[in-house]
Amino acid sequence: ALDYYDRSLAIAEELGDKRGMGATLTGIGIVHYFKGDLDTALDYSERSLAIAEELGDKRGMVRSLHSIGHMHWNKGDYEKALEYLEKSLAIQKEIGLKEIELTTTTNLYLAYKHLGKEYDVKEIHTLIKAAENIEFELNFRLYELLEDKSYLETAYKQVQEKASAMEEEFKA
């Protein structure tokens, strides 16, 4: 994935396609996140955010802010996570972007929970009802937030389904 993203970034840079550069930097950051290299992931996401802000690309800003907040949350820096997730959520509401509102709100409320702050459980349930498809990672986060084992069970089943579709050597 990194090889293709590097090629894509080189082409976007050659063409002067800043929007493409921002999207590609976000993708590279996500790959590093999944590899467990949060510092590198943060660097790429912050570079993507700078481009989105320069262009006034609010969707790009939403995704970058969300990614940065999520990475800070994973690093245990809940105060910084709050800062970025709150900005992402505010822009999402401003532009009517619903596609990652549940994920952002869940991560934001998990940061609140870790900091001992209040959060609106009813809002989470409303967002869950409106969601069309909740992936395993978000189901796991919902379990952490709501302490409802049904989300953990759903996440486990989803992981098992993905594993059973894999080639034998990758299932483990």
N, C-alpha and C positions, 0 to 999 in steps of 0.2 A: 504494500500500500504506500509506504514511504517513497519507494522508487517512482511510482506513478504520480504521487503528489509533487515530488521534486521536479519531475518533467513538466507537470501542469504549471507549477510556479514559475519555472524558467520561461515557458511560453507566455504566460500572463505578463511577466516582467518585460519580455521582448516586445510585446504588443502595447505595453503601457496600460494594460487592463487592470486598474486598481481594484475594481469590484471583484474580479476573478482572483487577484492576488489575496484579497481579504478572505474570500471563501476558502481558498486553498490553504492559507495559513491556519484557519480554523480547523480544517480537516487534519492537517499535520499535528496540530495541538491535540486533537481527539485521539489520534493514533498513539501519541506519546502518553496520553492519559491512560489508555488501555494497556500500554506497556508498563505502566507504573512509574514513569518518569515525570512526576508532577511539576518539577521545576522547569523542565524543557517545555512541557505542555503549557504552562503559564506564560512562558516567554512568547511562544507562537500565538497564543490567544490574545496577549496584550498587543502584539504587533498587528493582529487582525483588528482589534478594537481601535487602534490609532487610525488605521485606514478607513474603517467605517465612520468614525467621527469626522475625519477629514472630508469624506464624501457626503456626510449627512445621511448615511444609509442606516435608517433606524432598525430595519430587520437585521442587518449585520451587527449593529450595536447590541441588539437584544441577545443574539446568539453568543457573541463574544463575552458580554457581561455575565450571561448565564454560565458559560463555560468557566470563566475566571472564578465566579462565586462558588461553583460546584467544586472546583479544584481546591480552593481555600478551605471549603468545608471538609474535603477529604484529608487535607493536611492538618485539620483540627483548629484552624484559625477561624473561629466562628464569627468574630467581630468583622473581619474582612469579608467573609462570606456574605454576611448581612448587607454590607455596603453594596456589593456588586449585584446580589440577587434582588435587593429592593429597587435598584436602578433598572435592572432588566424588566422586572415586573411592572414598574411604572410605565416604561415605554411600551410594553406589550399592551397594557390597558389603554394607553393613549392612541395607539394605532389599530386596536381591535384584533391583535394577533392572539389567537386562542390555542394554537397548536402545541406550545410548550408551557402553557400557563399552569397546568397541574404539576408538571415536573419542577418548574421554578418555585411554585408555592410550597410544594412538599419540601424541597431543599431549604427554602427560607424558614419554614416552620421547624424543621429539624435543627437548624441553627438556633432559633428561638428556644427550642426545648433544651438544647445543650447549655444555653446561657441562663436558663431558668425564667425565660420571658413567656408571657401569655401569647396564645395564638388561637385562631378561630377554627375549631374542629368542624363546625357546620359548613364553613366555606370549602374545606377539603372534601367533605362528603358531597357537596353540590358539584364540585369539579369532577369528582369520581363518577358521579351519575351521568355527567355530560360527556365523559371520555368515551371514545369509540374503541380504542385498543390500548391496553396498558401492558407494557413490556415487563419482563422479569425484573430488571433492575429497579424500575419504579415501584413494582409490587413489593419488592424487598424494602425499599425506602418507606413505603406506606406502612408496612409492618413495623418498622422501627419507630415511625411517628405515632401510629395509632395503637400499637401493641395488640393488634388483632391478628391472630395466627392464620386466619383465612388468606391473608395477603402473602404470608410466608409460604403457605401450602401451594398457592397459585404460582408463585415465583418458582418454587421447586419443580412443579409440574412443567412449567414452561422451559426450564433449563433441561429437564429430562427429555422433553420433546425435541429440543434442538440437538441434544447429544445423540438421540437415537437416529437422527437424520444424517449424522456425520459418518465419515468413513471410520472403520474400526480403529485405526491407529490414533485418531484424534479424540475418540469418545472419552477416554480416561481423563 
